Amino acid sequence: MHRRIYPLLMILMIIAGLHPSPIWAQQANGAPPSPPAPALVRATMCEEVKNLAPWNAASVFSISTQKVICYSAFDPVPEKTFIYHSWYRQDRLTTRIKLHLKTPRWATFSRIQLRKADKGPWRVEISDKEGNLIDVLRFSITD
């Protein structure tokens, strides 16, 4: 019985060697597997960042606050990369800010200074380095 099993095992090993696993095939063609994307764990609009955390988060801000901040935190961040905060007022892009992310986790923010003409609806689109949309935060500026 053992004499029959050994040749069968040898044949199976040869067949398995002729059909490499998908992981081995990726390495053989020279394309390294891409790391996972950074994971957004928190995104909010706020008046200030204190002790590395958003303070006074809201969706409506008075023009008297003089500024608005978009805060975003990522965990994990598999490799050093960057994101964009794109600020839109009434569906018109006003500014696009490139923000760097570092491993293993990272929080960052961007801000705008408010003027009287900035009243109305706003949004900030958070996107990755390829331009893929991660999140959209909507808020308004009032008197």
C-alpha positions as CSV (number, residue, x, y, z in Angstrom):
1,M,0.0,0.0,0.0
2,H,2.8,2.4,0.8
3,R,4.4,1.7,-2.6
4,R,1.2,3.1,-4.2
5,I,1.0,6.2,-2.1
6,Y,4.5,7.5,-2.7
7,P,4.2,7.6,-6.5
8,L,0.8,9.3,-6.2
9,L,2.2,11.9,-3.8
10,M,5.1,12.6,-6.2
11,I,2.7,13.2,-9.0
12,L,0.6,15.6,-6.9
13,M,3.7,17.5,-5.9
14,I,4.8,17.8,-9.6
15,I,1.3,19.0,-10.6
16,A,1.2,21.6,-7.7
17,G,4.6,22.9,-8.8
18,L,3.3,23.5,-12.4
19,H,0.4,25.6,-11.1
20,P,1.9,28.3,-8.9
21,S,-0.3,30.1,-6.4
22,P,-1.6,33.6,-7.3
23,I,0.7,35.2,-4.7
24,W,3.8,33.5,-6.3
25,A,2.6,34.6,-9.7
26,Q,2.4,38.2,-8.7
27,Q,6.0,38.1,-7.4
28,A,7.1,36.3,-10.6
29,N,5.8,39.0,-12.9
30,G,7.5,41.8,-11.0
31,A,4.4,43.6,-9.8
32,P,4.6,43.9,-6.0
33,P,1.3,43.7,-4.2
34,S,-0.1,47.2,-3.4
35,P,-0.4,48.0,0.3
36,P,-3.9,48.7,1.6
37,A,-5.2,52.2,1.6
38,P,-5.1,54.4,4.7
39,A,-8.4,54.0,6.7
40,L,-10.3,57.1,7.6
41,V,-11.4,56.8,11.2
42,R,-12.6,60.3,11.9
43,A,-13.5,63.4,9.8
44,T,-15.2,66.5,11.1
45,M,-15.5,70.2,10.7
46,C,-14.5,72.2,13.7
47,E,-13.5,75.7,15.0
48,E,-10.1,74.7,16.4
49,V,-7.7,71.8,17.0
50,K,-6.6,71.5,20.6
51,N,-4.3,68.8,22.0
52,L,-4.3,67.1,18.5
53,A,-8.1,66.7,18.6
54,P,-11.0,68.7,17.0
55,W,-12.6,71.2,19.2
56,N,-16.2,72.6,18.9
57,A,-17.2,70.4,15.9
58,A,-20.3,71.6,14.1
59,S,-22.1,71.8,10.7
60,V,-23.0,75.5,11.0
61,F,-20.4,78.1,11.7
62,S,-20.8,81.8,12.3
63,I,-18.8,84.2,10.1
64,S,-17.5,85.7,13.4
65,T,-15.4,82.5,14.1
66,Q,-13.1,83.8,11.4
67,K,-12.0,80.3,10.3
68,V,-13.2,76.8,9.8
69,I,-11.1,73.6,10.1
70,C,-11.4,70.2,8.4
71,Y,-9.9,67.5,10.6
72,S,-9.3,64.0,9.4
73,A,-7.6,61.0,11.2
74,F,-6.4,57.8,9.6
75,D,-5.6,54.5,11.3
76,P,-3.8,52.5,10.0
77,V,-1.6,54.3,7.5
78,P,0.4,51.4,5.9
79,E,2.9,53.6,4.1
80,K,3.8,57.3,3.9
81,T,1.4,58.9,1.4
82,F,-0.8,62.0,1.0
83,I,-4.4,63.1,0.7
84,Y,-6.3,66.2,-0.5
85,H,-8.8,68.4,1.2
86,S,-10.8,70.1,-1.6
87,W,-12.9,73.0,-0.3
88,Y,-16.0,73.9,-2.3
89,R,-18.3,76.9,-1.8
90,Q,-21.6,76.6,-3.6
91,D,-20.2,73.8,-5.8
92,R,-17.2,75.9,-6.9
93,L,-13.7,74.7,-5.9
94,T,-12.0,77.5,-3.9
95,T,-8.9,75.6,-2.7
96,R,-7.2,72.2,-2.8
97,I,-4.8,71.4,0.0
98,K,-2.3,68.5,-0.1
99,L,-1.7,66.9,3.3
100,H,0.9,64.2,4.1
101,L,0.1,61.1,6.1
102,K,2.8,59.1,8.0
103,T,2.8,55.6,9.5
104,P,1.5,54.0,11.5
105,R,-1.5,56.4,12.1
106,W,-1.9,60.1,11.4
107,A,-4.2,63.0,11.9
108,T,-4.1,66.2,9.9
109,F,-6.2,69.3,9.1
110,S,-6.6,72.2,6.8
111,R,-8.3,75.5,7.3
112,I,-9.8,78.5,5.6
113,Q,-10.0,82.1,6.8
114,L,-13.6,83.4,6.5
115,R,-14.7,86.6,4.8
116,K,-18.2,88.1,4.7
117,A,-18.6,86.8,1.1
118,D,-18.1,83.2,2.3
119,K,-21.7,82.9,3.7
120,G,-23.6,79.9,2.4
121,P,-23.2,76.2,1.8
122,W,-19.8,74.6,1.7
123,R,-18.3,71.1,1.4
124,V,-14.9,69.5,1.8
125,E,-14.0,66.5,-0.3
126,I,-11.3,64.2,1.2
127,S,-9.6,62.2,-1.5
128,D,-6.5,60.0,-1.9
129,K,-3.5,60.6,-4.0
130,E,-5.2,59.0,-7.1
131,G,-8.2,61.3,-6.6
132,N,-10.5,58.6,-5.3
133,L,-13.2,60.2,-3.0
134,I,-12.9,59.1,0.6
135,D,-15.5,61.3,2.3
136,V,-17.5,64.5,1.9
137,L,-18.2,66.9,4.8
138,R,-20.9,69.5,4.4
139,F,-21.3,72.6,6.4
140,S,-22.7,76.2,6.2
141,I,-21.4,79.6,7.1
142,T,-24.0,82.1,8.5
143,D,-24.1,85.5,10.2
